[in-house]
Amino acid sequence: ETVTDAQGEVIVINPVNKESVPKIQFSVDEEYFKSVNSDYVCYLYIPGSNNDTTIKYPVVLGEDNEHYLRYTYRNTESMAGSICFDYRTNREDPLGRFSSVIWGHDRKDGSMFGALLNYKSEEYFREYPYVYIYMGGNIYVYEIFSFCQHPASGHIFSPYSSYNMIMETINSLNWYDTNVEVTEEDRILTLYTCTEDATERYIVNAILRDVYSAN
């Protein structure tokens, strides 16, 4: 299946291999994305029920968390901004810590991270529980295990968040029980976006389940 993302770029997605952790194959021209913007780090793909609920974007890493709020990965000014790692992420190994954080705007048209709001529904989570990241010729598969809402004025997860802080927050705020066990040896991916009035944050957390070659 050839798919054009919201940025007008084409990726190729093969059918899901039905295993305990479903595998798909990406075809992403990372050299092209790096030539467009040296801040490019990886490509994020989250299957959804249709094209409007599927999340598929290049992910960048800036020097702060402000620039890409208003600039696309092509570095053109836009209120939609970019999908972006927290600026404190280790550029050499962005998925290597216990906590990795990626954020994006909640757009009214459902673009960027607007589709994350579908995970308010436990039924939707059960249908689409996997997040795929293409990076360096490998595909990282994460399984979503929580959805919560958190005050914007409170502590938002960072690459340096501790296991205890993350799990205490998730356990106290999680909207549903996903029966996923998390240990200090695991790696958590946090995706977050703002609520409609920007006073709180929607947070989706996923645990790394598999890494395999994209070839």
C-alpha positions in Angstrom: 0.0 0.0 0.0 1.4 3.4 -1.0 0.4 6.1 1.4 0.9 9.9 1.1 1.2 11.6 4.5 -0.1 15.0 5.5 3.2 16.5 4.4 2.8 15.2 0.9 5.5 12.6 1.3 5.1 9.0 0.2 5.7 5.9 2.4 5.0 2.3 1.5 3.3 0.1 4.0 3.0 -3.7 3.6 0.2 -5.7 5.1 0.3 -6.6 8.8 2.0 -9.9 9.7 -0.4 -11.4 12.3 1.8 -12.4 15.1 1.7 -11.7 18.9 3.2 -8.4 18.0 2.0 -7.4 14.5 4.8 -6.5 12.1 4.6 -4.2 9.1 7.3 -3.1 6.7 8.0 0.6 6.0 9.8 2.1 3.1 11.0 5.5 4.2 13.7 7.5 2.4 15.5 8.8 5.4 18.2 10.4 3.4 15.6 12.5 1.7 14.1 13.6 5.0 17.5 14.5 6.3 18.2 16.5 3.2 15.1 18.5 3.8 15.8 19.1 7.4 18.9 18.0 9.4 16.7 17.9 12.5 14.8 14.9 11.1 15.1 11.9 13.5 12.6 9.2 12.6 9.2 8.5 11.0 6.1 7.8 13.2 3.2 5.6 12.0 0.1 4.8 14.0 -2.5 2.8 12.2 -6.1 4.1 12.5 -9.6 3.3 11.4 -9.3 5.5 8.3 -6.9 8.1 6.7 -8.1 10.8 9.1 -7.3 8.8 12.2 -4.0 7.3 11.0 -1.0 9.2 12.2 2.0 9.3 9.8 4.6 12.0 10.1 8.3 12.7 10.1 9.6 13.5 13.6 12.1 16.2 14.3 14.3 17.2 17.2 15.0 20.9 17.8 17.2 22.9 20.1 14.2 23.9 22.2 10.5 23.0 22.5 9.4 26.3 21.0 10.5 26.5 17.3 8.6 23.5 16.0 5.4 24.6 17.7 5.1 27.0 14.7 7.3 25.5 12.0 6.8 22.4 9.9 9.6 19.8 9.4 10.4 21.7 6.2 11.0 24.8 8.4 8.1 26.7 6.9 6.0 28.7 9.3 2.7 27.1 10.2 0.3 27.0 13.1 0.2 23.2 12.7 3.9 23.0 13.7 5.6 19.6 13.7 5.7 16.3 15.4 8.7 16.7 17.6 10.9 15.0 20.2 11.4 16.8 23.5 14.5 18.9 23.0 16.3 17.2 25.8 16.3 13.9 23.9 19.7 12.3 23.1 20.0 12.9 19.3 22.4 9.9 19.0 20.0 7.5 20.7 16.6 9.1 20.9 14.8 5.9 21.8 17.5 4.5 24.2 16.3 5.8 27.5 13.5 4.5 29.8 11.5 7.5 28.8 11.1 9.0 25.3 8.7 11.9 24.6 7.2 13.1 21.4 4.6 15.9 21.2 2.4 17.5 18.6 -0.5 19.9 18.3 -4.1 18.7 18.6 -5.6 20.2 15.4 -9.3 20.7 15.1 -9.3 19.0 11.7 -7.8 15.9 13.4 -4.3 16.3 11.8 -1.0 16.1 13.7 -1.8 14.5 17.1 -5.5 15.3 16.9 -6.2 11.6 16.3 -4.7 10.7 19.7 -8.0 11.8 21.2 -9.5 8.6 19.8 -7.7 6.8 22.5 -10.2 8.2 25.0 -12.2 5.2 23.9 -11.0 1.9 25.3 -12.7 0.2 22.3 -10.5 2.2 19.9 -7.4 1.3 21.9 -8.2 -2.4 21.7 -8.5 -2.1 17.9 -5.4 0.0 17.3 -2.9 -0.6 20.1 0.4 -0.4 18.2 2.8 2.5 17.4 5.5 2.0 14.7 8.7 4.1 14.4 11.1 3.8 11.5 14.6 4.9 12.4 18.0 3.9 10.9 16.6 1.1 8.8 14.8 -0.5 11.8 11.2 -0.5 12.9 10.4 -0.1 16.6 7.0 -1.5 17.7 5.4 0.0 20.8 2.2 -1.3 22.5 0.0 1.4 24.0 -0.9 0.7 27.6 -2.4 3.9 28.9 -4.3 7.1 28.1 -4.6 9.9 30.7 -5.3 13.6 31.0 -2.9 15.8 33.0 -2.9 19.5 34.0 -0.7 21.6 31.7 0.7 23.3 34.8 1.8 20.0 36.2 4.9 17.9 35.6 4.9 16.7 32.0 7.0 13.6 31.2 10.5 14.2 29.9 13.4 12.0 28.7 14.7 12.3 32.3 11.5 11.3 34.1 12.0 8.5 36.6 10.3 5.1 36.5 8.5 5.9 39.8 7.2 9.3 38.7 5.9 8.0 35.3 4.2 4.9 36.8 2.6 6.8 39.7 1.2 9.3 37.3 -0.1 6.6 34.9 -1.5 4.4 37.6 -3.4 7.3 39.2 -4.8 8.8 36.0 -5.1 6.0 33.5 -8.6 5.9 31.9 -8.6 2.1 31.6 -6.8 -1.1 32.7 -4.8 -2.5 29.8 -3.1 -5.3 31.8 0.3 -4.4 30.5 3.1 -4.9 33.0 5.9 -2.3 32.9 9.3 -2.7 34.6 12.3 -0.4 35.1 14.0 -2.4 32.3 11.4 -1.4 29.7 11.3 1.6 27.4 8.3 3.9 27.4 7.3 6.1 24.6 5.1 9.1 25.6 3.0 10.9 23.1 1.3 14.0 24.2 -0.9 16.8 22.9 -3.0 19.6 24.3 -6.7 19.5 25.2 -9.1 21.8 23.3 -8.7 24.7 25.7 -4.9 24.0 26.3 -5.3 23.8 30.1 -4.5 20.1 30.2 -2.6 17.5 28.2 -3.7 14.2 26.7 -1.0 11.6 27.2 -0.7 8.3 25.5 2.0 5.9 26.8 3.4 2.8 25.0 6.0 0.2 25.8 8.6 -1.1 23.4 7.8 -4.6 22.3 10.0 -5.4 19.3 12.7 -4.0 17.0 13.3 -5.5 13.6 14.9 -4.7 10.3 12.9 -2.8 7.8 14.5 -4.7 4.9 
